[in-house]
Amino acid sequence: MNDGTTRIYLGSTFDCGPCPLKERCCPNTPARKIPHSIYEHAREVARALAGTPAYERSRQGRKRIEMLFAHLKRILKMGRLRLRGPYGAQDEFLLAATAQNLRKLAKLVLPTEPQMTHEA
């Protein structure tokens, strides 16, 4: 099934017939048939970028953000939104993100261990 994102290249029998590689290339068909995604160029660009320092930085940034979304879903129970409509979802998400940021801020501001006070 072709959903419009795949182009099919169909070789000519005049080209494939006399070719010495036909038995290895397409032994059971008269000509070669090759599906080709219209997004193949974008995939090639992504493959070329993989492994570069910029890609690794981007990957680490995405990982951090995905962890924040996982925290929202699991800890703050945001797996399913309760308010209806786009504005309700926006408001609910804004409140959850605010709560998440306040938790981060509290960790930065408050000391990790309570300090003992000595009264004389």
Biopython code that builds the backbone (N, CA, C, O; Angstrom):
import numpy as np
from Bio.PDB.StructureBuilder import StructureBuilder

atoms = [
    (1, "MET", "N", (0.849, -1.190, 0.000)),
    (1, "MET", "CA", (0.000, 0.000, 0.000)),
    (1, "MET", "C", (0.888, 1.246, 0.000)),
    (1, "MET", "O", (1.813, 1.354, 0.805)),
    (2, "ASN", "N", (0.611, 2.157, -0.880)),
    (2, "ASN", "CA", (1.382, 3.384, -1.001)),
    (2, "ASN", "C", (0.527, 4.534, -0.484)),
    (2, "ASN", "O", (-0.535, 4.822, -1.035)),
    (3, "ASP", "N", (0.995, 5.193, 0.578)),
    (3, "ASP", "CA", (0.229, 6.284, 1.179)),
    (3, "ASP", "C", (0.619, 7.647, 0.622)),
    (3, "ASP", "O", (0.269, 8.670, 1.209)),
    (4, "GLY", "N", (1.325, 7.681, -0.479)),
    (4, "GLY", "CA", (1.725, 8.937, -1.089)),
    (4, "GLY", "C", (3.106, 9.394, -0.686)),
    (4, "GLY", "O", (3.600, 10.386, -1.222)),
    (5, "THR", "N", (3.746, 8.704, 0.239)),
    (5, "THR", "CA", (5.088, 9.094, 0.669)),
    (5, "THR", "C", (6.171, 8.227, 0.032)),
    (5, "THR", "O", (7.359, 8.437, 0.278)),
    (6, "THR", "N", (5.771, 7.261, -0.779)),
    (6, "THR", "CA", (6.738, 6.369, -1.412)),
    (6, "THR", "C", (6.563, 6.418, -2.922)),
    (6, "THR", "O", (5.455, 6.291, -3.441)),
    (7, "ARG", "N", (7.661, 6.602, -3.603)),
    (7, "ARG", "CA", (7.667, 6.524, -5.068)),
    (7, "ARG", "C", (8.249, 5.182, -5.462)),
    (7, "ARG", "O", (9.179, 4.687, -4.824)),
    (8, "ILE", "N", (7.705, 4.598, -6.506)),
    (8, "ILE", "CA", (8.175, 3.299, -6.965)),
    (8, "ILE", "C", (8.929, 3.503, -8.279)),
    (8, "ILE", "O", (8.377, 4.006, -9.258)),
    (9, "TYR", "N", (10.211, 3.099, -8.279)),
    (9, "TYR", "CA", (10.981, 3.097, -9.518)),
    (9, "TYR", "C", (10.827, 1.725, -10.133)),
    (9, "TYR", "O", (11.080, 0.717, -9.473)),
    (10, "LEU", "N", (10.420, 1.673, -11.373)),
    (10, "LEU", "CA", (10.280, 0.406, -12.088)),
    (10, "LEU", "C", (11.237, 0.428, -13.269)),
    (10, "LEU", "O", (11.075, 1.207, -14.208)),
    (11, "GLY", "N", (12.239, -0.445, -13.202)),
    (11, "GLY", "CA", (13.224, -0.503, -14.276)),
    (11, "GLY", "C", (12.618, -1.057, -15.558)),
    (11, "GLY", "O", (11.575, -1.711, -15.535)),
    (12, "SER", "N", (13.264, -0.795, -16.641)),
    (12, "SER", "CA", (12.794, -1.259, -17.938)),
    (12, "SER", "C", (13.309, -2.677, -18.195)),
    (12, "SER", "O", (14.430, -3.017, -17.815)),
    (13, "THR", "N", (12.480, -3.499, -18.843)),
    (13, "THR", "CA", (12.941, -4.846, -19.203)),
    (13, "THR", "C", (14.054, -4.771, -20.240)),
    (13, "THR", "O", (14.879, -5.681, -20.330)),
    (14, "PHE", "N", (14.086, -3.710, -21.014)),
    (14, "PHE", "CA", (15.170, -3.533, -21.997)),
    (14, "PHE", "C", (16.499, -3.270, -21.286)),
    (14, "PHE", "O", (17.557, -3.662, -21.778)),
    (15, "ASP", "N", (16.442, -2.599, -20.118)),
    (15, "ASP", "CA", (17.657, -2.347, -19.348)),
    (15, "ASP", "C", (18.046, -3.555, -18.503)),
    (15, "ASP", "O", (19.223, -3.905, -18.422)),
    (16, "CYS", "N", (17.057, -4.196, -17.871)),
    (16, "CYS", "CA", (17.347, -5.291, -16.953)),
    (16, "CYS", "C", (17.669, -6.605, -17.663)),
    (16, "CYS", "O", (18.481, -7.390, -17.174)),
    (17, "GLY", "N", (17.038, -6.849, -18.811)),
    (17, "GLY", "CA", (17.215, -8.120, -19.524)),
    (17, "GLY", "C", (18.663, -8.453, -19.855)),
    (17, "GLY", "O", (19.137, -9.525, -19.481)),
    (18, "PRO", "N", (19.389, -7.562, -20.550)),
    (18, "PRO", "CA", (20.771, -7.895, -20.924)),
    (18, "PRO", "C", (21.806, -7.673, -19.805)),
    (18, "PRO", "O", (22.983, -7.975, -19.998)),
    (19, "CYS", "N", (21.395, -7.162, -18.666)),
    (19, "CYS", "CA", (22.338, -6.839, -17.596)),
    (19, "CYS", "C", (22.942, -8.119, -17.014)),
    (19, "CYS", "O", (22.208, -9.066, -16.734)),
    (20, "PRO", "N", (24.269, -8.166, -16.825)),
    (20, "PRO", "CA", (24.904, -9.375, -16.268)),
    (20, "PRO", "C", (24.584, -9.590, -14.781)),
    (20, "PRO", "O", (24.791, -10.689, -14.267)),
    (21, "LEU", "N", (24.087, -8.569, -14.086)),
    (21, "LEU", "CA", (23.768, -8.702, -12.669)),
    (21, "LEU", "C", (22.299, -9.040, -12.404)),
    (21, "LEU", "O", (21.873, -9.097, -11.250)),
    (22, "LYS", "N", (21.529, -9.263, -13.466)),
    (22, "LYS", "CA", (20.094, -9.484, -13.310)),
    (22, "LYS", "C", (19.787, -10.669, -12.410)),
    (22, "LYS", "O", (18.860, -10.588, -11.604)),
    (23, "GLU", "N", (20.521, -11.754, -12.514)),
    (23, "GLU", "CA", (20.238, -12.945, -11.703)),
    (23, "GLU", "C", (20.399, -12.669, -10.208)),
    (23, "GLU", "O", (19.707, -13.281, -9.395)),
    (24, "ARG", "N", (21.285, -11.773, -9.839)),
    (24, "ARG", "CA", (21.444, -11.409, -8.426)),
    (24, "ARG", "C", (20.503, -10.269, -8.019)),
    (24, "ARG", "O", (20.076, -10.185, -6.868)),
    (25, "CYS", "N", (20.196, -9.420, -8.953)),
    (25, "CYS", "CA", (19.402, -8.219, -8.659)),
    (25, "CYS", "C", (17.907, -8.531, -8.577)),
    (25, "CYS", "O", (17.267, -8.244, -7.565)),
    (26, "CYS", "N", (17.365, -9.103, -9.614)),
    (26, "CYS", "CA", (15.926, -9.392, -9.655)),
    (26, "CYS", "C", (15.682, -10.685, -10.431)),
    (26, "CYS", "O", (15.231, -10.647, -11.576)),
    (27, "PRO", "N", (15.978, -11.828, -9.810)),
    (27, "PRO", "CA", (15.898, -13.087, -10.545)),
    (27, "PRO", "C", (14.470, -13.535, -10.865)),
    (27, "PRO", "O", (14.265, -14.229, -11.860)),
    (28, "ASN", "N", (13.488, -13.163, -10.060)),
    (28, "ASN", "CA", (12.120, -13.648, -10.243)),
    (28, "ASN", "C", (11.190, -12.658, -10.931)),
    (28, "ASN", "O", (10.008, -12.949, -11.115)),
    (29, "THR", "N", (11.700, -11.502, -11.309)),
    (29, "THR", "CA", (10.869, -10.496, -11.973)),
    (29, "THR", "C", (11.555, -10.054, -13.259)),
    (29, "THR", "O", (12.777, -10.146, -13.372)),
    (30, "PRO", "N", (10.789, -9.579, -14.216)),
    (30, "PRO", "CA", (11.402, -9.148, -15.478)),
    (30, "PRO", "C", (12.226, -7.863, -15.352)),
    (30, "PRO", "O", (13.147, -7.636, -16.137)),
    (31, "ALA", "N", (11.893, -7.018, -14.357)),
    (31, "ALA", "CA", (12.618, -5.756, -14.192)),
    (31, "ALA", "C", (12.683, -5.415, -12.702)),
    (31, "ALA", "O", (11.924, -5.943, -11.889)),
    (32, "ARG", "N", (13.584, -4.543, -12.382)),
    (32, "ARG", "CA", (13.797, -4.137, -10.988)),
    (32, "ARG", "C", (12.714, -3.178, -10.537)),
    (32, "ARG", "O", (12.321, -2.283, -11.285)),
    (33, "LYS", "N", (12.222, -3.362, -9.301)),
    (33, "LYS", "CA", (11.216, -2.488, -8.709)),
    (33, "LYS", "C", (11.793, -2.009, -7.381)),
    (33, "LYS", "O", (12.069, -2.817, -6.494)),
    (34, "ILE", "N", (11.976, -0.681, -7.239)),
    (34, "ILE", "CA", (12.611, -0.126, -6.048)),
    (34, "ILE", "C", (11.704, 0.925, -5.432)),
    (34, "ILE", "O", (11.415, 1.939, -6.067)),
    (35, "PRO", "N", (11.241, 0.693, -4.180)),
    (35, "PRO", "CA", (10.480, 1.742, -3.482)),
    (35, "PRO", "C", (11.455, 2.791, -2.943)),
    (35, "PRO", "O", (12.528, 2.453, -2.442)),
    (36, "HIS", "N", (11.074, 4.056, -3.049)),
    (36, "HIS", "CA", (11.940, 5.160, -2.624)),
    (36, "HIS", "C", (11.075, 6.180, -1.887)),
    (36, "HIS", "O", (10.132, 6.727, -2.458)),
    (37, "SER", "N", (11.396, 6.432, -0.622)),
    (37, "SER", "CA", (10.628, 7.386, 0.172)),
    (37, "SER", "C", (10.916, 8.812, -0.300)),
    (37, "SER", "O", (12.039, 9.136, -0.686)),
    (38, "ILE", "N", (9.890, 9.653, -0.262)),
    (38, "ILE", "CA", (10.103, 11.054, -0.633)),
    (38, "ILE", "C", (10.892, 11.788, 0.447)),
    (38, "ILE", "O", (11.358, 12.905, 0.226)),
    (39, "TYR", "N", (11.043, 11.153, 1.628)),
    (39, "TYR", "CA", (11.789, 11.753, 2.726)),
    (39, "TYR", "C", (13.228, 11.248, 2.801)),
    (39, "TYR", "O", (13.924, 11.518, 3.780)),
    (40, "GLU", "N", (13.675, 10.529, 1.795)),
    (40, "GLU", "CA", (15.012, 9.929, 1.840)),
    (40, "GLU", "C", (16.115, 10.990, 1.943)),
    (40, "GLU", "O", (17.120, 10.767, 2.619)),
    (41, "HIS", "N", (15.943, 12.117, 1.296)),
    (41, "HIS", "CA", (16.959, 13.174, 1.380)),
    (41, "HIS", "C", (17.114, 13.660, 2.829)),
    (41, "HIS", "O", (18.231, 13.845, 3.311)),
    (42, "ALA", "N", (15.990, 13.862, 3.510)),
    (42, "ALA", "CA", (16.044, 14.293, 4.912)),
    (42, "ALA", "C", (16.717, 13.224, 5.775)),
    (42, "ALA", "O", (17.468, 13.550, 6.695)),
    (43, "ARG", "N", (16.451, 11.962, 5.483)),
    (43, "ARG", "CA", (17.098, 10.878, 6.233)),
    (43, "ARG", "C", (18.601, 10.876, 6.010)),
    (43, "ARG", "O", (19.368, 10.642, 6.944)),
    (44, "GLU", "N", (19.023, 11.133, 4.791)),
    (44, "GLU", "CA", (20.464, 11.185, 4.495)),
    (44, "GLU", "C", (21.132, 12.328, 5.251)),
    (44, "GLU", "O", (22.241, 12.169, 5.763)),
    (45, "VAL", "N", (20.467, 13.476, 5.324)),
    (45, "VAL", "CA", (21.004, 14.614, 6.073)),
    (45, "VAL", "C", (21.125, 14.249, 7.550)),
    (45, "VAL", "O", (22.132, 14.559, 8.186)),
    (46, "ALA", "N", (20.100, 13.591, 8.098)),
    (46, "ALA", "CA", (20.130, 13.190, 9.510)),
    (46, "ALA", "C", (21.241, 12.172, 9.765)),
    (46, "ALA", "O", (21.925, 12.250, 10.786)),
    (47, "ARG", "N", (21.426, 11.228, 8.858)),
    (47, "ARG", "CA", (22.508, 10.250, 9.013)),
    (47, "ARG", "C", (23.869, 10.915, 8.984)),
    (47, "ARG", "O", (24.780, 10.510, 9.707)),
    (48, "ALA", "N", (24.012, 11.949, 8.142)),
    (48, "ALA", "CA", (25.295, 12.650, 8.055)),
    (48, "ALA", "C", (25.586, 13.434, 9.334)),
    (48, "ALA", "O", (26.744, 13.574, 9.727)),
    (49, "LEU", "N", (24.544, 13.940, 9.978)),
    (49, "LEU", "CA", (24.731, 14.724, 11.204)),
    (49, "LEU", "C", (24.978, 13.844, 12.433)),
    (49, "LEU", "O", (25.589, 14.292, 13.403)),
    (50, "ALA", "N", (24.510, 12.610, 12.396)),
    (50, "ALA", "CA", (24.650, 11.723, 13.560)),
    (50, "ALA", "C", (26.127, 11.529, 13.883)),
    (50, "ALA", "O", (26.947, 11.290, 12.996)),
    (51, "GLY", "N", (26.446, 11.635, 15.159)),
    (51, "GLY", "CA", (27.828, 11.448, 15.594)),
    (51, "GLY", "C", (28.638, 12.726, 15.684)),
    (51, "GLY", "O", (29.743, 12.713, 16.227)),
    (52, "THR", "N", (28.121, 13.821, 15.172)),
    (52, "THR", "CA", (28.848, 15.084, 15.264)),
    (52, "THR", "C", (28.667, 15.668, 16.668)),
    (52, "THR", "O", (27.701, 15.322, 17.348)),
    (53, "PRO", "N", (29.567, 16.539, 17.117)),
    (53, "PRO", "CA", (29.419, 17.147, 18.455)),
    (53, "PRO", "C", (28.104, 17.922, 18.617)),
    (53, "PRO", "O", (27.498, 17.892, 19.688)),
    (54, "ALA", "N", (27.670, 18.604, 17.577)),
    (54, "ALA", "CA", (26.410, 19.351, 17.665)),
    (54, "ALA", "C", (25.237, 18.392, 17.851)),
    (54, "ALA", "O", (24.307, 18.691, 18.599)),
    (55, "TYR", "N", (25.272, 17.253, 17.183)),
    (55, "TYR", "CA", (24.216, 16.263, 17.321)),
    (55, "TYR", "C", (24.187, 15.718, 18.751)),
    (55, "TYR", "O", (23.114, 15.551, 19.331)),
    (56, "GLU", "N", (25.357, 15.443, 19.314)),
    (56, "GLU", "CA", (25.419, 14.913, 20.681)),
    (56, "GLU", "C", (24.877, 15.923, 21.691)),
    (56, "GLU", "O", (24.183, 15.546, 22.636)),
    (57, "ARG", "N", (25.196, 17.223, 21.492)),
    (57, "ARG", "CA", (24.652, 18.254, 22.384)),
    (57, "ARG", "C", (23.127, 18.305, 22.270)),
    (57, "ARG", "O", (22.421, 18.394, 23.274)),
    (58, "SER", "N", (22.636, 18.247, 21.043)),
    (58, "SER", "CA", (21.196, 18.274, 20.811)),
    (58, "SER", "C", (20.532, 17.053, 21.441)),
    (58, "SER", "O", (19.449, 17.153, 22.018)),
    (59, "ARG", "N", (21.177, 15.923, 21.328)),
    (59, "ARG", "CA", (20.639, 14.683, 21.895)),
    (59, "ARG", "C", (20.549, 14.782, 23.421)),
    (59, "ARG", "O", (19.558, 14.360, 24.016)),
    (60, "GLN", "N", (21.578, 15.334, 24.043)),
    (60, "GLN", "CA", (21.554, 15.504, 25.495)),
    (60, "GLN", "C", (20.444, 16.473, 25.914)),
    (60, "GLN", "O", (19.770, 16.253, 26.920)),
    (61, "GLY", "N", (20.260, 17.546, 25.139)),
    (61, "GLY", "CA", (19.188, 18.497, 25.438)),
    (61, "GLY", "C", (17.817, 17.858, 25.320)),
    (61, "GLY", "O", (16.948, 18.085, 26.161)),
    (62, "ARG", "N", (17.618, 17.053, 24.273)),
    (62, "ARG", "CA", (16.339, 16.362, 24.112)),
    (62, "ARG", "C", (16.102, 15.383, 25.256)),
    (62, "ARG", "O", (14.977, 15.232, 25.733)),
    (63, "LYS", "N", (17.172, 14.718, 25.693)),
    (63, "LYS", "CA", (17.038, 13.759, 26.791)),
    (63, "LYS", "C", (16.574, 14.466, 28.064)),
    (63, "LYS", "O", (15.723, 13.953, 28.791)),
    (64, "ARG", "N", (17.137, 15.644, 28.330)),
    (64, "ARG", "CA", (16.744, 16.404, 29.519)),
    (64, "ARG", "C", (15.270, 16.801, 29.463)),
    (64, "ARG", "O", (14.553, 16.705, 30.459)),
    (65, "ILE", "N", (14.832, 17.241, 28.301)),
    (65, "ILE", "CA", (13.439, 17.669, 28.155)),
    (65, "ILE", "C", (12.499, 16.477, 28.244)),
    (65, "ILE", "O", (11.430, 16.573, 28.847)),
    (66, "GLU", "N", (12.890, 15.354, 27.648)),
    (66, "GLU", "CA", (12.052, 14.156, 27.730)),
    (66, "GLU", "C", (11.922, 13.689, 29.172)),
    (66, "GLU", "O", (10.873, 13.181, 29.566)),
    (67, "MET", "N", (12.980, 13.854, 29.963)),
    (67, "MET", "CA", (12.912, 13.488, 31.379)),
    (67, "MET", "C", (11.902, 14.374, 32.117)),
    (67, "MET", "O", (11.196, 13.906, 33.009)),
    (68, "LEU", "N", (11.840, 15.644, 31.742)),
    (68, "LEU", "CA", (10.866, 16.547, 32.362)),
    (68, "LEU", "C", (9.437, 16.117, 32.031)),
    (68, "LEU", "O", (8.560, 16.145, 32.894)),
    (69, "PHE", "N", (9.206, 15.720, 30.776)),
    (69, "PHE", "CA", (7.874, 15.252, 30.395)),
    (69, "PHE", "C", (7.532, 13.950, 31.119)),
    (69, "PHE", "O", (6.393, 13.752, 31.541)),
    (70, "ALA", "N", (8.513, 13.068, 31.259)),
    (70, "ALA", "CA", (8.274, 11.811, 31.982)),
    (70, "ALA", "C", (7.924, 12.108, 33.433)),
    (70, "ALA", "O", (7.050, 11.457, 34.005)),
    (71, "HIS", "N", (8.599, 13.087, 34.033)),
    (71, "HIS", "CA", (8.294, 13.470, 35.412)),
    (71, "HIS", "C", (6.876, 14.019, 35.512)),
    (71, "HIS", "O", (6.144, 13.690, 36.446)),
    (72, "LEU", "N", (6.491, 14.851, 34.558)),
    (72, "LEU", "CA", (5.126, 15.383, 34.561)),
    (72, "LEU", "C", (4.102, 14.258, 34.488)),
    (72, "LEU", "O", (3.088, 14.290, 35.185)),
    (73, "LYS", "N", (4.366, 13.264, 33.645)),
    (73, "LYS", "CA", (3.407, 12.187, 33.460)),
    (73, "LYS", "C", (3.330, 11.271, 34.674)),
    (73, "LYS", "O", (2.239, 10.898, 35.105)),
    (74, "ARG", "N", (4.485, 10.907, 35.227)),
    (74, "ARG", "CA", (4.481, 9.917, 36.305)),
    (74, "ARG", "C", (4.257, 10.525, 37.681)),
    (74, "ARG", "O", (3.357, 10.104, 38.408)),
    (75, "ILE", "N", (5.065, 11.507, 38.041)),
    (75, "ILE", "CA", (5.030, 12.043, 39.395)),
    (75, "ILE", "C", (3.835, 12.985, 39.585)),
    (75, "ILE", "O", (3.118, 12.888, 40.580)),
    (76, "LEU", "N", (3.628, 13.883, 38.641)),
    (76, "LEU", "CA", (2.538, 14.855, 38.765)),
    (76, "LEU", "C", (1.229, 14.366, 38.144)),
    (76, "LEU", "O", (0.264, 15.122, 38.040)),
    (77, "LYS", "N", (1.203, 13.106, 37.736)),
    (77, "LYS", "CA", (-0.011, 12.449, 37.214)),
    (77, "LYS", "C", (-0.621, 13.198, 36.027)),
    (77, "LYS", "O", (-1.835, 13.388, 35.958)),
    (78, "MET", "N", (0.241, 13.621, 35.090)),
    (78, "MET", "CA", (-0.234, 14.344, 33.915)),
    (78, "MET", "C", (-0.361, 13.421, 32.699)),
    (78, "MET", "O", (-0.317, 13.890, 31.562)),
    (79, "GLY", "N", (-0.515, 12.130, 32.928)),
    (79, "GLY", "CA", (-0.674, 11.199, 31.821)),
    (79, "GLY", "C", (-1.927, 11.491, 31.020)),
    (79, "GLY", "O", (-1.991, 11.233, 29.818)),
    (80, "ARG", "N", (-2.914, 12.030, 31.702)),
    (80, "ARG", "CA", (-4.178, 12.371, 31.032)),
    (80, "ARG", "C", (-4.634, 13.735, 31.543)),
    (80, "ARG", "O", (-4.663, 13.975, 32.750)),
    (81, "LEU", "N", (-4.983, 14.613, 30.631)),
    (81, "LEU", "CA", (-5.434, 15.945, 31.025)),
    (81, "LEU", "C", (-6.896, 15.883, 31.470)),
    (81, "LEU", "O", (-7.696, 15.138, 30.905)),
    (82, "ARG", "N", (-7.228, 16.667, 32.477)),
    (82, "ARG", "CA", (-8.566, 16.636, 33.031)),
    (82, "ARG", "C", (-9.446, 17.779, 32.530)),
    (82, "ARG", "O", (-10.669, 17.648, 32.489)),
    (83, "LEU", "N", (-8.839, 18.886, 32.153)),
    (83, "LEU", "CA", (-9.611, 20.025, 31.655)),
    (83, "LEU", "C", (-9.842, 19.876, 30.165)),
    (83, "LEU", "O", (-9.004, 19.325, 29.451)),
    (84, "ARG", "N", (-10.961, 20.360, 29.703)),
    (84, "ARG", "CA", (-11.325, 20.190, 28.292)),
    (84, "ARG", "C", (-10.885, 21.369, 27.441)),
    (84, "ARG", "O", (-10.703, 22.486, 27.927)),
    (85, "GLY", "N", (-10.722, 21.088, 26.175)),
    (85, "GLY", "CA", (-10.411, 22.120, 25.200)),
    (85, "GLY", "C", (-8.953, 22.522, 25.224)),
    (85, "GLY", "O", (-8.224, 22.212, 26.167)),
    (86, "PRO", "N", (-8.534, 23.214, 24.178)),
    (86, "PRO", "CA", (-7.125, 23.599, 24.101)),
    (86, "PRO", "C", (-6.708, 24.560, 25.211)),
    (86, "PRO", "O", (-5.580, 24.491, 25.701)),
    (87, "TYR", "N", (-7.609, 25.452, 25.608)),
    (87, "TYR", "CA", (-7.254, 26.401, 26.668)),
    (87, "TYR", "C", (-7.181, 25.701, 28.020)),
    (87, "TYR", "O", (-6.321, 26.022, 28.840)),
    (88, "GLY", "N", (-8.074, 24.752, 28.255)),
    (88, "GLY", "CA", (-8.012, 23.988, 29.490)),
    (88, "GLY", "C", (-6.722, 23.184, 29.575)),
    (88, "GLY", "O", (-6.084, 23.139, 30.626)),
    (89, "ALA", "N", (-6.334, 22.544, 28.461)),
    (89, "ALA", "CA", (-5.089, 21.780, 28.429)),
    (89, "ALA", "C", (-3.894, 22.710, 28.630)),
    (89, "ALA", "O", (-2.950, 22.364, 29.340)),
    (90, "GLN", "N", (-3.932, 23.869, 28.018)),
    (90, "GLN", "CA", (-2.846, 24.845, 28.170)),
    (90, "GLN", "C", (-2.724, 25.297, 29.617)),
    (90, "GLN", "O", (-1.622, 25.378, 30.159)),
    (91, "ASP", "N", (-3.862, 25.593, 30.243)),
    (91, "ASP", "CA", (-3.843, 26.030, 31.641)),
    (91, "ASP", "C", (-3.332, 24.925, 32.558)),
    (91, "ASP", "O", (-2.524, 25.183, 33.451)),
    (92, "GLU", "N", (-3.796, 23.699, 32.344)),
    (92, "GLU", "CA", (-3.379, 22.590, 33.179)),
    (92, "GLU", "C", (-1.879, 22.318, 33.030)),
    (92, "GLU", "O", (-1.179, 22.064, 34.010)),
    (93, "PHE", "N", (-1.411, 22.376, 31.803)),
    (93, "PHE", "CA", (0.012, 22.143, 31.569)),
    (93, "PHE", "C", (0.848, 23.273, 32.161)),
    (93, "PHE", "O", (1.919, 23.026, 32.716)),
    (94, "LEU", "N", (0.372, 24.496, 32.050)),
    (94, "LEU", "CA", (1.090, 25.637, 32.629)),
    (94, "LEU", "C", (1.206, 25.505, 34.148)),
    (94, "LEU", "O", (2.258, 25.796, 34.717)),
    (95, "LEU", "N", (0.138, 25.071, 34.801)),
    (95, "LEU", "CA", (0.187, 24.866, 36.249)),
    (95, "LEU", "C", (1.165, 23.759, 36.624)),
    (95, "LEU", "O", (1.912, 23.882, 37.595)),
    (96, "ALA", "N", (1.155, 22.682, 35.855)),
    (96, "ALA", "CA", (2.071, 21.567, 36.146)),
    (96, "ALA", "C", (3.523, 21.990, 35.929)),
    (96, "ALA", "O", (4.395, 21.644, 36.726)),
    (97, "ALA", "N", (3.785, 22.733, 34.857)),
    (97, "ALA", "CA", (5.150, 23.197, 34.586)),
    (97, "ALA", "C", (5.595, 24.179, 35.666)),
    (97, "ALA", "O", (6.763, 24.183, 36.056)),
    (98, "THR", "N", (4.673, 25.012, 36.153)),
    (98, "THR", "CA", (5.001, 25.937, 37.237)),
    (98, "THR", "C", (5.359, 25.165, 38.502)),
    (98, "THR", "O", (6.323, 25.501, 39.190)),
    (99, "ALA", "N", (4.582, 24.135, 38.802)),
    (99, "ALA", "CA", (4.888, 23.309, 39.975)),
    (99, "ALA", "C", (6.253, 22.646, 39.830)),
    (99, "ALA", "O", (7.020, 22.562, 40.789)),
    (100, "GLN", "N", (6.540, 22.185, 38.642)),
    (100, "GLN", "CA", (7.840, 21.557, 38.389)),
    (100, "GLN", "C", (8.979, 22.560, 38.576)),
    (100, "GLN", "O", (10.004, 22.231, 39.173)),
    (101, "ASN", "N", (8.806, 23.755, 38.079)),
    (101, "ASN", "CA", (9.842, 24.781, 38.226)),
    (101, "ASN", "C", (9.998, 25.216, 39.682)),
    (101, "ASN", "O", (11.112, 25.499, 40.123)),
    (102, "LEU", "N", (8.904, 25.271, 40.428)),
    (102, "LEU", "CA", (8.996, 25.623, 41.850)),
    (102, "LEU", "C", (9.751, 24.546, 42.629)),
    (102, "LEU", "O", (10.507, 24.862, 43.548)),
    (103, "ARG", "N", (9.555, 23.294, 42.272)),
    (103, "ARG", "CA", (10.316, 22.217, 42.921)),
    (103, "ARG", "C", (11.807, 22.378, 42.656)),
    (103, "ARG", "O", (12.626, 22.218, 43.562)),
    (104, "LYS", "N", (12.158, 22.696, 41.411)),
    (104, "LYS", "CA", (13.568, 22.919, 41.059)),
    (104, "LYS", "C", (14.137, 24.107, 41.841)),
    (104, "LYS", "O", (15.243, 24.042, 42.376)),
    (105, "LEU", "N", (13.368, 25.178, 41.893)),
    (105, "LEU", "CA", (13.806, 26.381, 42.604)),
    (105, "LEU", "C", (14.008, 26.092, 44.085)),
    (105, "LEU", "O", (14.975, 26.570, 44.679)),
    (106, "ALA", "N", (13.120, 25.324, 44.687)),
    (106, "ALA", "CA", (13.249, 24.979, 46.099)),
    (106, "ALA", "C", (14.524, 24.181, 46.350)),
    (106, "ALA", "O", (15.173, 24.365, 47.380)),
    (107, "LYS", "N", (14.883, 23.316, 45.440)),
    (107, "LYS", "CA", (16.116, 22.545, 45.592)),
    (107, "LYS", "C", (17.345, 23.444, 45.491)),
    (107, "LYS", "O", (18.354, 23.192, 46.151)),
    (108, "LEU", "N", (17.267, 24.484, 44.673)),
    (108, "LEU", "CA", (18.405, 25.397, 44.528)),
    (108, "LEU", "C", (18.539, 26.330, 45.728)),
    (108, "LEU", "O", (19.653, 26.637, 46.152)),
    (109, "VAL", "N", (17.416, 26.782, 46.275)),
    (109, "VAL", "CA", (17.434, 27.781, 47.336)),
    (109, "VAL", "C", (17.678, 27.156, 48.705)),
    (109, "VAL", "O", (18.475, 27.671, 49.490)),
    (110, "LEU", "N", (16.997, 26.050, 48.994)),
    (110, "LEU", "CA", (17.109, 25.428, 50.306)),
    (110, "LEU", "C", (18.382, 24.600, 50.399)),
    (110, "LEU", "O", (18.762, 23.935, 49.435)),
    (111, "PRO", "N", (19.046, 24.635, 51.556)),
    (111, "PRO", "CA", (20.235, 23.795, 51.714)),
    (111, "PRO", "C", (19.840, 22.315, 51.744)),
    (111, "PRO", "O", (18.717, 21.963, 52.106)),
    (112, "THR", "N", (20.784, 21.462, 51.356)),
    (112, "THR", "CA", (20.473, 20.042, 51.301)),
    (112, "THR", "C", (20.337, 19.428, 52.691)),
    (112, "THR", "O", (19.503, 18.544, 52.889)),
    (113, "GLU", "N", (21.140, 19.877, 53.657)),
    (113, "GLU", "CA", (21.049, 19.371, 55.019)),
    (113, "GLU", "C", (20.666, 20.526, 55.943)),
    (113, "GLU", "O", (21.213, 21.622, 55.819)),
    (114, "PRO", "N", (19.736, 20.294, 56.863)),
    (114, "PRO", "CA", (19.380, 21.371, 57.790)),
    (114, "PRO", "C", (20.572, 21.681, 58.701)),
    (114, "PRO", "O", (21.246, 20.782, 59.204)),
    (115, "GLN", "N", (20.808, 22.979, 58.895)),
    (115, "GLN", "CA", (21.928, 23.386, 59.741)),
    (115, "GLN", "C", (21.463, 23.471, 61.180)),
    (115, "GLN", "O", (20.365, 23.942, 61.474)),
    (116, "MET", "N", (22.323, 23.006, 62.067)),
    (116, "MET", "CA", (22.026, 23.036, 63.500)),
    (116, "MET", "C", (22.302, 24.450, 64.030)),
    (116, "MET", "O", (23.352, 25.027, 63.746)),
    (117, "THR", "N", (21.377, 24.992, 64.784)),
    (117, "THR", "CA", (21.588, 26.311, 65.386)),
    (117, "THR", "C", (21.949, 26.112, 66.856)),
    (117, "THR", "O", (21.302, 25.331, 67.553)),
    (118, "HIS", "N", (22.938, 26.786, 67.309)),
    (118, "HIS", "CA", (23.382, 26.708, 68.703)),
    (118, "HIS", "C", (22.918, 27.952, 69.436)),
    (118, "HIS", "O", (23.302, 29.075, 69.109)),
    (119, "GLU", "N", (22.102, 27.726, 70.413)),
    (119, "GLU", "CA", (21.638, 28.865, 71.214)),
    (119, "GLU", "C", (22.463, 28.930, 72.491)),
    (119, "GLU", "O", (22.664, 27.913, 73.155)),
    (120, "ALA", "N", (22.928, 30.089, 72.831)),
    (120, "ALA", "CA", (23.774, 30.249, 74.027)),
    (120, "ALA", "C", (23.010, 30.836, 75.170)),
    (120, "ALA", "O", (23.569, 31.036, 76.249)),
]
sb = StructureBuilder()
sb.init_structure("model")
sb.init_model(0)
sb.init_chain("A")
sb.init_seg("    ")
for serial, (resi, resn, name, xyz) in enumerate(atoms, 1):
    if name == "N":
        sb.init_residue(resn, " ", resi, " ")
    sb.init_atom(name, np.array(xyz, "f"), 0.0, 1.0, " ", f" {name:<3s}", serial, name[0])
structure = sb.get_structure()
